[in-house]
Amino acid sequence: MGYSEIYCHICGVSFNIARRRKPGEPDLASWDYTGEQCDEPGVDEVDLDNCTQNGCFAAISYPKDDEHDMLDDPDYVPGPEDGDYGEPGEYDSEYESSTSEEDDANIGPDQDSNEETSDPEVDCYSNWLAKTLNPHARFSGEPIGKFGYSNQRCRDERVFPIQSTTLSDGHDPEELEHIPSRTCTEANAYSGFAISLEEMRGCRTAQCLIHKSAIREPSSQIEFSEPWEVSEDWLLSGLCDGMPSRDCNNPYVWPARGGVDQPRAENINFDPEWTTPKELAMPFHPWCFDIFCRQSKARFNCVNIPGLIKWRDAEFSYEAFHGFPRSGDVLEGQEQFWQHVPGKEYLAANPLYVPGLRDILQNADRMEEYELPKKRPTLLQAGYNDVFASLPPEIRLLVVRFLDASDLHNLRVASKAFASLPNSVWRQLVREEMPWLWESCYDSEEAHVPSLWTTVTANELMLFKEERERYLAQLKDSTAVDFLLPFPGKVPNQLKLQEGSLNWHAVYTQIKQNWSNLRGLRNRRRIWEDVEEIINRIEKYDTEMSG
């Protein structure tokens, strides 16, 4: 069969997301589709013409030849030429990348640095020490914990733009790391310039629904149980980082809930004559399943697991799975290996915990009333009577109720009678056009709290497992270990916008203005729409069966 990817059954995106770091980030910020730390392809393997046009960079790596290997050669003594990297300026790791391409170009050969020239031997040792002490070195895939998402560097480095097919200053291509720009496709990975590690947290984490007939240890306690698991025939598996190809082994998950440590995850039942649907686990991102749970409670007043499985089983063929009406951005990525298309990085952004969203929403009630843009003179300004001005307020509000945001904006420009609208109009517009902005729901309308599974990555759980085993081996007391090492995940306090003093116009306009930067919110909208379609199909199959 060859390499064949298994996708999230809910949203259609791969679990095998790759990333390449930006300058200043540690090496662990780069990994390939398998999750292994990777700096390939190197400068000697890419099309330098394309990289020049795309604005890519080269970073000077440590010497790799045997004669000057600082780690493998204990007798090596650095010479006076060591540490002299020529013209390129040292990159300041405190630089914060923005979302604009212009900022990428700020890194250049003439960039000044206030720091002294670094010692490559010290830098090399520091990098080795960071890898040794950092628990991520024991796991492939996403970085673990805050270390991975901090802006602290493992080493000093120098970078320079790739400007031609001929590398200047006599640099050996094997000593140069290719750092792709936000538009580069050479690495088939999302660029650190285009999306941060914090935004991507959880993009490789997979979980499955498994049938209880697969339980190997019926008497074992099911850890971290969800309320619906008590009565349903299905339960959640543990977590894993990435997803093996179909022609390889099943994914290894932890915790092994019910003794199941390798669920048979699949999007397609290739052999329905010999394989029953309940033998196959349903894979998804924990965040996608949580969005399903949220919408399911609103539509069915429960987490409708039977309905979800009924939909999956009804559309379990190759044609049906790939015929689901997904976003074109997802379909563009679904090749043999997931295609990390520049500009589509939002597909890997966490939709539940969106960096920057809380500040935008909390600041909305402190914003001044939005000013209409200065455009051509309105009919009123040109000497015409404003026909809307004579209408009673109740009629004007009735007119507004039939308009979408674009038409409403044009109407406000054309007529001063609509310049000031009640806050309730903008709140309704937010609720109608942004149903996925659950922060605008009141407690009486929305009682959902995200699952603990959405707060941790697979690698964080694996580290938790190792630490528990180490403590238990010494203490011999599971109660003490539970006290000393509680579950690493904690659901953050959920932001709820208050109706009283909130400027809903500001909420609407701020989200619109910051839309390109709110990659997690963009992904939330996409997943929300997929889940809406799934729930509509669940209702359709329920109707067909009852009829």
C-alpha positions in Angstrom: 0.0 0.0 0.0 2.8 2.4 0.8 2.5 5.5 3.1 -1.2 6.3 3.6 -2.4 8.9 6.2 -5.3 8.5 8.6 -7.0 11.9 9.2 -9.1 13.4 12.0 -12.5 11.8 11.2 -14.3 15.0 12.3 -12.3 17.8 10.6 -10.3 15.9 7.9 -6.9 17.3 8.8 -3.8 15.2 9.3 -2.2 14.5 12.7 1.2 14.4 11.1 1.8 18.1 11.1 5.4 19.3 10.5 7.0 22.6 11.5 10.2 24.4 10.9 11.6 26.9 13.4 12.2 30.6 12.9 15.6 32.1 14.0 15.9 32.3 17.8 13.7 29.3 18.5 15.4 26.1 19.9 16.0 23.1 17.7 13.1 21.3 19.2 10.8 23.8 17.4 11.4 21.9 14.2 10.1 18.5 13.4 9.1 16.5 10.4 5.9 14.6 9.6 7.0 11.7 11.8 7.6 14.0 14.7 11.4 13.6 14.7 13.5 16.7 15.2 14.6 17.7 11.8 16.5 20.4 10.0 16.1 18.8 6.5 16.2 19.7 3.7 19.4 21.6 4.3 20.7 24.5 2.3 22.5 22.1 0.0 19.2 20.3 -0.9 16.9 23.2 -1.7 16.3 25.2 -4.8 18.2 28.4 -3.9 16.5 30.4 -6.6 13.2 29.7 -5.1 14.4 30.3 -1.6 15.9 33.7 -2.8 12.5 34.7 -4.2 10.6 33.5 -1.1 12.9 35.3 1.3 14.3 32.2 3.1 17.3 32.3 5.5 20.3 30.2 6.2 21.5 29.7 9.8 25.1 28.8 10.6 25.1 25.4 12.3 27.9 23.9 14.4 30.9 22.4 12.6 30.1 18.8 11.5 33.4 17.5 10.2 35.2 14.9 12.3 38.3 17.0 12.8 36.4 19.9 14.4 33.5 18.1 16.2 33.4 19.7 19.6 31.2 16.9 21.0 32.9 13.8 19.5 36.5 15.0 19.6 37.6 15.4 23.3 41.1 16.7 22.1 39.6 19.4 20.0 40.9 22.9 20.8 39.1 25.8 19.1 41.4 27.9 16.9 41.4 31.7 16.5 39.2 31.4 13.4 36.4 29.6 15.4 33.5 31.8 16.1 34.2 34.1 13.1 31.2 33.6 10.9 32.0 36.4 8.5 29.6 39.2 7.6 26.2 38.0 8.7 25.0 39.8 11.9 24.0 37.8 14.9 20.4 37.2 15.2 18.7 38.5 18.3 16.5 35.8 19.8 14.3 38.3 21.6 12.9 39.2 18.2 9.1 38.6 18.1 7.8 37.6 14.7 4.6 39.3 13.6 2.3 38.1 10.9 3.5 40.4 8.2 6.0 39.4 5.5 7.7 42.8 5.8 8.9 41.9 9.3 10.6 38.7 7.9 12.8 40.9 5.8 14.1 42.7 8.9 16.7 40.0 9.3 19.6 40.8 7.2 23.4 40.8 6.8 23.7 44.3 8.1 21.7 43.6 11.3 23.4 45.0 14.3 23.7 43.1 17.6 24.4 44.5 21.0 25.7 41.2 22.2 29.3 40.1 22.1 30.5 37.6 19.6 29.5 34.2 20.9 31.8 31.3 21.6 30.7 28.4 19.4 32.1 25.9 21.8 30.0 27.3 24.6 27.0 27.6 22.4 27.4 23.9 21.3 27.6 22.8 24.9 24.6 24.9 25.9 22.6 23.4 23.1 23.6 19.9 24.2 22.8 20.7 27.8 19.4 22.0 26.9 18.6 18.9 24.9 19.8 16.7 27.8 17.8 18.5 30.5 14.8 19.1 28.4 12.3 16.1 28.6 11.4 16.7 25.0 14.6 14.9 24.0 12.9 11.6 25.0 9.8 12.1 22.9 9.3 12.8 19.2 6.7 15.3 18.1 5.4 18.4 19.8 7.6 20.2 22.5 6.6 19.5 26.0 5.2 22.2 28.3 6.2 25.9 28.5 9.8 25.2 27.5 8.7 24.5 24.0 6.6 27.7 23.8 9.0 30.1 25.4 11.1 32.5 23.4 14.3 31.4 25.1 16.9 30.1 22.7 19.1 27.1 23.2 22.1 28.8 21.6 23.3 32.0 19.9 23.2 31.8 16.1 23.8 33.9 13.0 21.4 34.0 10.1 21.5 35.7 6.7 19.1 35.8 3.8 19.6 33.4 1.0 20.2 35.8 -1.9 21.6 33.8 -4.7 22.6 30.3 -5.9 26.1 31.0 -4.7 26.6 31.2 -1.0 28.9 34.0 0.1 31.8 34.0 2.5 32.8 30.4 1.7 30.2 28.8 3.9 30.0 25.1 3.6 26.4 24.2 2.7 26.5 21.3 5.0 27.1 23.7 7.9 24.0 25.8 7.0 20.5 25.2 8.1 17.7 26.2 5.8 15.1 28.3 7.6 12.0 28.6 5.4 10.1 31.8 5.1 6.4 31.9 5.4 5.9 31.3 1.7 8.5 28.6 1.2 7.4 25.1 0.1 10.8 23.3 0.1 10.4 21.8 3.5 6.7 20.8 3.4 6.3 22.1 6.9 4.6 25.1 8.4 7.0 28.0 8.9 7.7 29.4 12.4 7.4 32.8 10.8 3.7 32.1 10.0 2.5 30.3 13.1 3.8 30.1 16.7 4.3 27.0 18.7 1.7 28.2 21.2 -0.9 28.5 18.5 -0.1 24.9 17.3 -0.3 23.3 20.7 -2.1 20.0 20.3 -2.0 19.8 16.5 -0.4 16.4 16.5 -2.5 15.0 19.4 -4.8 12.2 18.4 -7.5 10.3 20.4 -10.0 7.7 19.4 -13.5 6.3 20.2 -13.1 2.6 20.9 -15.9 0.1 21.4 -16.1 -1.4 24.8 -15.9 -4.9 23.3 -12.2 -4.1 22.8 -11.5 -3.7 26.5 -8.9 -6.1 27.6 -9.0 -5.4 31.3 -12.7 -5.1 32.3 -11.9 -4.9 36.0 -9.4 -2.1 35.6 -10.4 1.4 36.6 -11.0 3.8 33.6 -9.0 6.9 34.3 -10.3 10.4 33.7 -13.8 9.2 32.8 -16.3 11.3 31.0 -19.9 11.2 32.3 -21.3 9.8 29.1 -18.9 6.9 29.1 -20.8 5.1 31.9 -23.8 4.4 29.8 -22.5 4.3 26.2 -21.0 1.4 24.3 -18.0 3.4 23.4 -15.2 5.2 25.4 -12.3 7.4 24.7 -8.8 6.0 24.2 -5.7 7.6 25.6 -3.6 10.1 23.5 -0.9 9.7 21.0 1.4 12.1 19.1 0.9 11.8 15.4 -0.6 8.8 13.6 1.2 5.9 11.9 0.7 5.1 8.2 -2.0 2.5 7.5 0.7 0.0 6.4 2.4 0.3 9.8 1.4 -0.5 13.3 -1.6 0.9 15.1 -1.0 4.1 17.2 0.4 3.6 20.7 -1.8 5.6 23.2 -1.6 6.4 26.9 -3.2 5.9 29.2 -4.3 2.5 28.1 -7.8 2.9 29.2 -9.5 -0.5 29.6 -6.1 -2.1 28.7 -6.3 -0.8 25.1 -3.0 0.7 24.2 -3.1 0.3 20.4 -6.6 1.0 19.0 -7.2 0.2 15.4 -7.8 3.7 14.2 -9.3 4.1 10.7 -11.4 6.4 8.5 -12.4 3.7 6.1 -13.6 0.2 6.4 -11.7 -1.4 3.5 -13.1 -4.8 4.2 -16.7 -4.6 5.5 -17.4 -8.2 4.7 -14.9 -9.4 7.3 -14.5 -6.3 9.6 -17.3 -5.0 11.7 -17.4 -1.3 12.3 -17.1 -1.7 16.1 -13.6 -3.3 15.5 -12.4 0.0 14.1 -11.7 3.0 16.3 -12.7 6.5 15.2 -9.7 9.0 15.3 -10.0 12.7 16.0 -8.3 15.7 17.6 -9.5 16.1 21.2 -10.4 19.7 20.3 -12.6 18.5 17.4 -14.4 16.0 19.6 -15.0 18.7 22.2 -16.6 21.0 19.6 -18.8 18.1 18.6 -19.8 17.6 22.3 -20.6 21.3 22.6 -22.9 21.3 19.6 -24.4 18.0 20.4 -25.5 19.2 23.8 -27.1 22.2 22.2 -29.0 20.1 19.5 -29.7 16.8 21.3 -29.3 17.9 25.0 -26.6 15.2 25.4 -23.3 14.0 23.9 -24.9 11.9 21.1 -22.3 9.2 20.8 -24.7 6.7 19.1 -25.6 9.3 16.5 -21.9 10.1 15.8 -21.1 6.4 15.3 -24.2 5.9 13.2 -23.0 8.7 10.9 -19.5 7.2 10.7 -20.8 3.7 9.9 -23.2 5.0 7.3 -20.3 6.8 5.5 -17.5 4.4 6.2 -16.4 3.8 2.6 -13.5 5.5 0.8 -15.9 7.4 -1.5 -18.1 8.6 1.4 -15.3 9.7 3.7 -13.6 11.7 1.0 -16.9 13.0 -0.4 -17.7 14.8 2.8 -18.1 18.5 2.0 -15.0 19.9 3.7 -13.2 23.2 3.3 -11.1 23.5 0.1 -8.1 24.2 2.2 -8.4 20.8 3.8 -8.8 19.1 0.4 -5.7 20.8 -0.8 -3.7 19.3 2.0 -5.0 15.8 1.7 -2.3 14.3 -0.5 -0.3 11.1 0.2 1.8 13.2 2.6 0.0 16.2 4.2 0.7 19.3 2.1 1.7 22.2 4.4 0.4 24.9 2.0 1.7 28.4 2.8 -1.1 30.6 4.0 -3.1 27.7 5.4 -1.3 27.4 8.7 -4.5 28.0 10.6 -5.5 24.4 9.9 -3.0 23.4 12.6 -4.1 26.1 15.1 -5.7 25.2 18.4 -9.4 26.3 18.2 -10.2 26.1 21.9 -7.3 28.1 23.4 -6.6 31.0 21.1 -3.7 33.3 22.0 -4.8 36.9 22.0 -8.5 36.3 21.8 -9.1 36.9 25.5 -7.4 40.3 25.5 -9.3 41.4 22.4 -12.7 40.5 23.9 -12.0 41.9 27.4 -10.8 45.2 25.9 -13.9 45.5 23.7 -16.0 47.2 26.4 -13.4 49.9 26.9 -13.3 50.9 23.2 -14.8 54.1 21.9 -17.7 54.0 19.5 -16.6 53.0 16.0 -16.2 55.9 13.6 -17.6 55.6 10.1 -15.0 55.8 7.4 -14.7 59.0 5.4 -15.9 58.1 1.9 -17.8 59.9 -0.8 -20.5 62.4 0.3 -23.7 60.7 1.4 -27.0 61.6 -0.2 -27.8 63.6 2.9 -24.6 65.6 2.6 -25.2 66.2 -1.1 -28.4 68.0 -0.4 -30.9 65.2 -0.6 -33.4 64.4 2.0 -32.7 61.3 4.2 -35.8 59.3 3.6 -34.9 57.0 6.6 -34.8 59.9 9.0 -38.5 60.3 9.0 -39.1 56.6 9.9 -40.0 55.7 13.5 -37.1 54.0 15.4 -39.1 50.8 15.5 -39.3 50.7 11.7 -35.6 51.4 11.3 -34.7 48.6 13.7 -37.0 46.3 11.8 -35.1 47.2 8.6 -31.8 46.5 10.3 -32.9 43.0 11.4 -33.0 42.0 7.7 -29.4 43.1 6.9 -26.1 41.4 7.1 -23.0 43.2 8.3 -21.9 44.4 4.9 -25.3 45.9 4.0 -25.6 47.4 7.5 -22.2 49.1 7.1 -23.2 50.6 3.7 -26.5 51.7 5.2 -24.8 53.5 8.0 -22.5 55.3 5.5 -25.5 56.3 3.4 -27.8 57.5 6.2 -27.1 59.2 9.5 -30.3 57.8 10.8 -28.5 54.5 11.2 -25.2 56.0 12.5 -26.0 55.0 16.1 -27.6 51.6 16.6 -28.6 49.9 19.9 -26.0 47.5 21.3 -28.6 44.7 21.0 -28.3 45.0 17.2 -24.6 44.3 17.2 -25.0 41.5 19.7 -27.5 39.8 17.5 -25.1 40.2 14.5 -22.3 38.6 16.5 -24.5 35.7 17.5 -25.9 35.1 14.0 -22.6 35.5 12.1 -20.3 34.0 14.7 -22.2 31.1 16.4 -18.8 29.6 17.0 -17.9 32.5 19.3 -19.2 30.6 22.4 -17.6 33.3 24.6 -20.6 35.4 23.7 -23.0 32.8 25.2 -24.4 33.3 28.6 -24.3 30.6 31.3 -28.0 30.0 30.9 -27.5 29.3 27.2 -24.3 27.3 27.2 -23.2 25.0 30.1 -20.4 23.2 28.3 -16.9 23.0 29.9 -14.0 21.7 27.7 -12.7 18.2 28.6 -9.5 17.7 30.5 -8.2 15.9 27.4 -8.1 19.2 25.5 -5.7 20.7 28.0 -2.7 18.3 27.5 -0.7 17.0 24.5 0.2 13.4 24.1 3.8 14.0 24.9 2.9 15.8 28.1 0.9 12.7 29.2 3.8 10.4 28.3 6.2 12.5 30.5 3.5 12.4 33.2 3.5 8.6 32.9 7.2 8.3 33.2 7.4 10.6 36.2 4.6 8.6 37.9 6.4 5.3 37.4 9.6 6.8 38.7 8.0 8.2 41.8 6.0 5.0 42.4 9.1 2.9 42.2 10.6 4.9 45.0 7.6 5.6 47.2 5.6 2.4 46.7 2.5 4.4 47.5 0.1 5.3 44.7 -1.9 7.7 47.0 1.2 9.7 47.7 2.1 9.7 44.0 -1.4 11.0 43.2 -0.9 13.9 45.6 2.6 14.7 44.4 1.9 14.3 40.7 -1.7 15.3 39.9 -3.0 15.1 36.3 -1.1 17.8 34.3 -4.1 19.3 32.6 -6.3 21.9 34.0 -9.2 23.5 32.2 -8.7 27.3 32.2 -11.4 29.6 33.4 -13.9 30.0 30.5 -14.3 33.6 29.4 -17.9 34.7 29.2 -18.8 38.1 27.8 -21.1 40.1 30.0 -24.1 41.7 28.3 -24.4 44.7 30.5 -21.5 47.0 29.7 -20.0 45.2 26.7 -19.6 47.1 23.4 -20.8 44.5 21.0 -19.9 46.6 18.0 -16.4 46.7 19.2 -16.4 42.9 19.6 -17.6 42.4 16.0 -15.2 44.9 14.5 -12.2 43.8 16.5 -12.6 40.2 15.5 -13.0 41.2 11.9 -9.9 43.4 12.0 -7.7 40.8 13.7 -9.1 37.8 11.8 -5.9 37.0 10.0 -4.0 36.9 13.3 -6.6 34.8 15.1 -5.7 31.5 13.4 -7.2 29.4 16.1 -10.5 31.2 15.8 -10.4 30.7 12.0 -9.9 27.0 12.6 -12.7 27.0 15.1 -15.1 28.3 12.5 -14.0 25.7 10.0 -14.4 22.8 12.5 -17.7 24.2 13.7 -19.1 24.2 10.2 -18.0 20.6 9.7 -19.6 19.5 13.0 -22.8 21.3 12.0 -22.9 19.2 8.8 -22.2 16.0 10.8 -25.1 16.8 13.2 -27.4 17.5 10.3 -26.5 14.1 8.9 -27.1 12.5 12.2 -30.6 13.9 12.3 -31.1 12.8 8.7 -30.2 9.2 9.6 -32.3 9.3 12.7 -35.3 10.4 10.6 -34.7 7.7 8.0 -34.5 5.0 10.7 -37.6 6.2 12.6 -39.6 6.5 9.3 
